[in-house]
Amino acid sequence: TPEFSKKNLDTQSFKKEIHTMIIEFFDSADKAEFTRRIRELAPLPAARGATIIRKIMQLAMEHSTAECESAVGLMLNLCHEEEITEDVIEMGFDEMYRMMPDILLDVPDAREMAKAFVVEAQKVGILGQTWEIPSPETQQQEYEEDVS
C-alpha cells in the first residue's frame, strides 16, 4: 500500500517527499492535508520530525514573509495535532542553526529570519522560553563538525 511505502522511505526519498509536501502546503495553506500526509509517515522518529521542522522554516525563508508566517502556524498545528512534540520542535531549531552556514548561501537574511521564527515560536508556546539562539561561532563550529 502507499502508506506502507511512505513509512519506510530512505533518507533521500523522505527529504524529497517532505520538500514536495511543504511546497504544496505553501501553495494551498491546507494544514489539515499537510497533517494527514505527515501521519502517513508515522511513526516518525524524532530526527525525522526535526528535519521536517527545519525544512518548513528553511523553505519558508527561501520564499517570502507570508510563508514564514504560515510556517509558524503549521508548526503550531503539528503540535496541537500531536504529530510533533515540543522537544522535536527544539531539535528542528537546533538543526536549522547547525545548518545556518549553508542556509545563508541561499538566504542572506537567514539569521534575522531565523530569529523571528524563534520569537514567534516562543510567543505561541511551541518553543521553550529557555531555548537560546546559538552564537554564530557555535553554529560554525557545529557545522564544521557535521561536514567533517
C-alpha positions in Angstrom: 0.0 0.0 0.0 1.2 3.6 -0.5 1.1 4.3 3.3 3.4 1.3 4.0 5.9 2.5 1.5 5.9 6.0 2.9 6.7 4.7 6.4 9.8 3.1 5.1 11.3 5.8 2.9 15.0 6.0 2.8 16.6 9.3 3.8 16.8 10.8 0.4 13.2 9.8 -0.5 12.0 11.1 2.8 13.6 14.5 2.2 12.2 14.7 -1.3 8.7 13.8 0.0 8.7 16.4 2.7 10.1 19.1 0.4 7.2 18.4 -2.0 4.7 18.4 0.9 6.0 21.7 2.2 5.9 23.5 -1.2 2.4 22.2 -1.7 1.4 23.5 1.7 2.7 27.0 0.8 0.6 26.8 -2.3 -2.6 25.6 -0.6 -2.2 26.7 3.1 -4.1 23.4 3.9 -2.9 22.5 7.3 -5.2 19.5 7.6 -3.9 18.0 4.4 -0.3 18.5 5.4 -1.0 16.9 8.8 -2.8 14.0 7.1 0.3 13.4 4.9 2.6 13.6 8.0 0.5 10.9 9.6 1.2 8.7 6.5 4.9 8.9 7.5 4.2 7.7 11.1 5.8 6.5 13.3 8.1 9.5 12.9 11.4 9.2 14.7 12.5 12.4 16.4 15.3 13.1 14.0 12.9 13.0 11.0 10.5 15.2 12.8 13.3 17.7 13.5 14.2 17.6 9.8 10.5 18.4 8.9 10.6 21.4 11.2 13.9 22.6 9.8 12.7 22.2 6.3 9.5 24.1 7.0 11.5 27.1 8.2 14.2 26.9 5.6 11.8 26.7 2.7 9.7 29.5 4.1 12.8 31.7 4.4 13.7 30.9 0.8 10.2 32.1 -0.3 8.5 35.1 1.5 7.4 36.7 4.7 3.9 35.2 4.1 5.3 31.7 4.0 7.3 32.4 7.2 4.1 33.4 9.0 2.2 30.4 7.7 5.2 28.2 8.7 4.7 29.1 12.4 1.0 28.3 12.1 1.8 24.9 10.5 4.3 24.0 13.3 1.7 25.1 15.9 -0.9 22.9 14.2 1.5 19.9 14.1 2.0 20.3 17.9 -1.7 20.7 18.6 -2.4 17.6 16.5 0.3 15.8 18.4 2.2 14.8 15.3 5.3 16.7 16.6 6.3 17.3 20.2 7.9 20.5 21.6 11.1 18.6 22.1 11.2 17.8 18.4 10.4 21.4 17.6 13.5 22.4 19.6 15.6 19.7 17.7 14.4 21.3 14.5 15.5 24.7 15.6 18.9 23.2 16.7 19.2 21.6 13.3 18.4 24.8 11.5 21.0 26.7 13.4 23.6 23.9 12.8 23.0 24.3 9.1 22.9 28.1 9.1 26.2 28.5 7.1 24.6 26.6 4.3 21.2 28.3 4.6 23.0 31.7 4.5 24.3 30.9 1.0 20.7 30.9 -0.3 19.1 33.3 2.1 21.4 36.2 3.1 18.9 37.4 5.7 18.6 33.9 7.3 19.9 34.9 10.7 17.3 37.6 11.1 14.5 35.5 9.7 15.5 32.6 12.0 15.4 34.9 15.0 11.9 35.9 14.0 11.0 32.2 14.0 12.3 31.9 17.5 10.4 34.9 18.8 7.1 33.7 17.1 7.5 30.1 18.2 8.2 31.1 21.7 5.2 33.5 21.6 2.8 30.7 20.5 4.3 28.3 23.1 5.9 25.7 20.8 9.5 26.6 21.6 10.6 26.8 25.2 11.3 30.2 26.6 14.7 28.9 27.8 15.8 27.9 24.3 18.6 30.2 23.2 19.9 31.0 19.8 23.4 29.6 19.5 26.2 32.2 18.7 27.4 32.4 15.1 30.7 30.9 16.3 29.0 27.9 17.9 26.9 27.5 14.7 30.1 27.5 12.5 31.8 25.0 14.8 28.9 22.6 14.9 28.5 22.9 11.1 32.2 22.1 10.6 31.9 19.1 12.9 28.8 17.9 10.9 30.5 18.2 7.5 33.8 16.6 8.5 
